[in-house]
Amino acid sequence: MNQTHGRTRTYTLHVWRQKGPSDAGRLVSYKAQDISPDCSFLEMLDVVNERLRQQGEEPIAFESDCREGICGNCCLTIDGIPHGPRRSTTTCQLHMRTFDDGEEITVEPFRAGAFPVIRDLVVDRSAFDRIIAAGGFVSAPTGTAPDGNAIPIPKKLSDQAMDNAQCIGCGACVASCPNGSAMLFVAAKVSHLGLLPQGQPERHERVKKMVAQMDREGFGACTNTAECESVCPKDIPLESIARLFRDYLWATLRERPESKNA
């Protein structure tokens, strides 16, 4: 790819426009002109929207907040890839120098049955919030912060827990999955609590509730295509899903009458 800095560039954008959830959508083409290669993808859309406003046209609706790869709101599919072509990168961290001058770029919302389109590039990801709420709480005392060494935790476990806690709930895993599965997201949330001592009392009840809520929200099943791992901006590992399966199996076996009498 062309990495030349300095001069501005021009791109042709094919952007998904949809007035509302019940309206039909379509791709509309726009010229993004005089774009600095050091602009982020969202800053480029800001430039395009400013020109649309000046022309009296409706700006493109898209979400953003932190623009630092933390909040997970910048959920765009760029040329068919959630968050775009660079690995371990959110849309707001993607710079226009990634694309060649004159390139055509297709911009769409995250596509998933459980993520209905609200308007243009904005989707409703509140299903994730309901899954997290279903997970409940952890039995940890509140008040002043405990001593850091009060509960010895093996470094391997603490590292794995923190790796999973990095999940920002953007939904790229769902958008990339041919089944629209939320398994990597749920696995990350289950793992970062279940691996630590504070999360043990509710560990098995938590996984059952979160998986049940995931099914109620209409997400698909996991068939191990691993597309989710490849587009995750925080590199949540696929092994988290294996951990989720183990915890869920153990939780369901504990409920069986024969296991209670063993």
BELVEN-V292520 format. One record per helix or strand of 2 or more residues. SS is the DSSP state (2 for helix, 1 for strand). FROM is the first residue (numbers start at 1). TO is the last residue. If there is no record, write none. Layout:
SS&FROM&TO + SS&FROM&TO
This chain:
1&9&17 + 1&26&35 + 2&41&54 + 1&76&78 + 1&81&82 + 2&91&93 + 2&96&98 + 1&104&109 + 1&117&119 + 1&122&123 + 2&126&134 + 2&155&165 + 2&172&176 + 2&183&194 + 2&197&199 + 2&203&216 + 2&227&231 + 2&239&255 + 2&257&261
